Amino acid sequence: MATLAFSAPNELQELLGTRLKRLRLSRNLDQRTTAEKAGISEKALRNLESGRGSTVETLLRVLKALDHLQGLDMLAPEASVNPLELLRQPKPPQRVRRPRKQNSVG
């Protein structure tokens, strides 16, 4: 897997477009069929696949048309544990505390 940490946004768009094109081809779909299935123009699909800019809606429509919406989980995973919430929770007791004896005055 290529490292994406230091890639410029335009390089990432090109990489995403290339991967979407490979996914489309692996499904044996041409651009026309995919665009029709996604409800977008062929030009919008060509722009997305070439990394020349697109909309999030176009990306989502193409992922759905390619039956690959699970790609969203990789792109923006659901947070299962919020680290800030862990910090806010009180720490469990570390030892047993016995009640103090009260002095009886009589």
Secondary structure, DSSP 8 states (H G I E B T S, - for coil): ----TT--HHHHHHHHHHHHHHHHHHTT--HHHHHHHHTS-HHHHHHHHHTS---HHHHHHHHHHTT-TTHHHHHS---SS-HHHHHHS----SS-----------
